């Protein structure tokens, strides 16, 4: 399973399904408009990062983004540019950091409510996979009604060994 491209999404029931990337569309265009409204200039590297993130179903590290851009575009986008763009996107709440407990931070676009997912992390090979579970979301919703806090967002990261590493 690649973090770039033909990903597999894992359901809580243990089933997997192939997830295809999208053409740059809704999120990338909204992000570009938000960047322009905040006074940032348009640029080829920024648009390339937006397109890449728009087509991803799960979080990537800055290094994975840099490598994917080099492979897709055939030209190098500097790591400093990738981090600068990610910082801008994070300030505008267009991307979020996903803390996986590994050495590198992962980033993913802030998605619409219906696209919300959590993460499985293989502690052996570092693979990060998305998973969704309606029952978990209902349980979190019920719990939030009893908390002395209005829950605005949540993130679940489960650690273990992927099927390849555990076999």
C-alpha positions in Angstrom: 0.0 0.0 0.0 1.3 3.4 -1.0 0.7 6.6 0.8 0.5 8.2 -2.6 -2.0 6.9 -5.0 -3.7 3.5 -4.8 -4.4 3.6 -1.1 -6.4 1.1 0.8 -9.0 2.4 3.3 -9.7 0.2 6.3 -13.2 0.0 7.8 -13.7 -0.8 11.5 -15.1 -4.2 10.4 -11.7 -5.1 9.1 -12.6 -4.9 5.4 -10.4 -2.9 3.0 -11.4 -1.1 -0.2 -9.3 0.6 -2.8 -9.5 4.4 -2.7 -8.8 6.4 -5.9 -7.5 9.9 -6.0 -9.6 12.8 -7.1 -8.7 15.4 -9.7 -7.9 18.7 -8.1 -11.2 20.3 -7.5 -13.3 21.5 -4.6 -10.8 21.6 -1.7 -7.8 22.8 -3.9 -9.9 25.6 -5.3 -11.2 26.6 -1.9 -7.7 26.5 -0.5 -6.3 28.6 -3.3 -9.1 31.2 -2.8 -8.4 31.3 1.0 -4.7 31.8 0.3 -5.3 34.6 -2.1 -7.8 36.3 0.3 -5.1 36.2 3.0 -2.7 38.0 0.7 -0.5 35.1 -0.5 0.6 35.1 -4.1 -0.2 32.3 -6.5 2.7 30.0 -7.4 3.4 26.8 -9.2 4.8 25.0 -6.1 1.8 26.1 -4.0 -0.7 24.9 -6.6 1.2 21.6 -7.0 0.9 21.0 -3.2 -2.8 21.9 -3.2 -3.5 19.5 -6.1 -1.5 16.7 -4.4 -3.3 17.1 -1.1 -6.7 17.3 -2.8 -6.1 13.9 -4.3 -5.0 12.2 -1.0 -7.3 10.3 1.3 -4.9 10.3 4.2 -2.0 12.1 5.8 1.5 12.6 4.3 4.8 13.8 5.7 6.5 16.8 4.1 9.1 14.4 2.7 6.4 12.2 1.1 4.9 15.4 -0.4 8.3 16.5 -1.7 8.9 13.0 -3.3 5.4 12.8 -4.8 5.8 16.3 -6.4 9.2 15.3 -7.8 7.7 12.1 -9.3 4.5 13.8 -10.6 6.0 17.0 -12.0 9.4 15.8 -12.9 10.9 18.8 -11.2 12.0 19.4 -7.6 10.0 21.5 -5.2 12.2 22.3 -2.3 11.5 20.9 1.1 11.6 24.4 2.6 8.8 25.4 0.1 6.8 22.4 1.1 7.1 23.3 4.8 6.3 27.0 4.1 3.2 26.1 2.1 2.1 23.6 4.8 2.5 26.2 7.5 0.4 28.7 5.5 -2.3 26.1 5.0 -2.2 25.1 8.7 -2.5 28.8 9.8 -5.7 29.1 7.6 -7.0 25.7 9.0 -6.9 24.2 5.6 -4.6 21.3 6.7 -4.1 19.7 10.0 -1.2 18.0 11.6 -1.7 14.3 12.4 0.5 13.3 15.3 1.2 9.6 14.8 3.9 9.3 17.5 6.6 8.8 14.9 9.5 11.0 14.2 7.8 12.9 11.4 4.6 14.9 11.5 2.0 14.0 8.9 -0.3 16.6 7.3 -3.7 16.2 5.7 -6.3 18.5 4.3 -9.1 19.5 6.6 -12.0 17.6 5.1 -15.7 17.9 5.1 -17.6 16.3 7.9 -18.7 13.3 5.8 -15.1 12.5 4.9 -13.8 12.4 8.5 -11.5 9.6 9.3 -9.0 8.4 11.9 -5.6 6.7 11.5 -4.0 3.3 12.0 -0.3 3.5 12.3 2.0 0.5 11.8 4.8 0.8 14.4 7.0 -1.5 12.4 7.1 0.0 8.9 5.5 3.4 9.6 2.5 3.0 7.3 -0.4 5.3 8.1 -3.8 4.2 7.0 -7.2 5.9 7.3 -10.2 4.2 9.0 -13.7 5.2 9.6 -16.3 3.8 12.0 -19.8 5.1 12.3 -20.2 3.4 15.7 -17.1 5.2 17.1 -18.4 8.5 15.8 -21.8 8.0 17.5 -20.0 7.0 20.8 -17.8 10.1 20.6 -21.0 12.2 20.0 -22.7 10.7 23.0 -19.6 11.2 25.2 -19.3 14.8 24.1 -22.9 15.5 25.4 -21.7 14.5 28.9 -18.4 16.4 28.9 -17.9 19.9 30.3 -16.5 20.9 26.9 -18.0 21.6 23.5 -16.0 19.1 21.4 -15.2 20.8 18.1 -12.9 18.1 16.6 -11.3 14.8 17.5 -8.6 12.5 16.2 -8.1 8.8 17.0 -4.7 7.2 16.2 -4.4 3.4 16.8 -1.0 1.8 16.8 -0.1 -1.8 16.0 1.5 -3.9 13.2 0.0 -3.9 9.7 -0.9 -7.3 8.1 2.4 -7.3 6.1 4.5 -6.7 9.2 2.6 -9.0 11.5 2.8 -12.0 9.2 
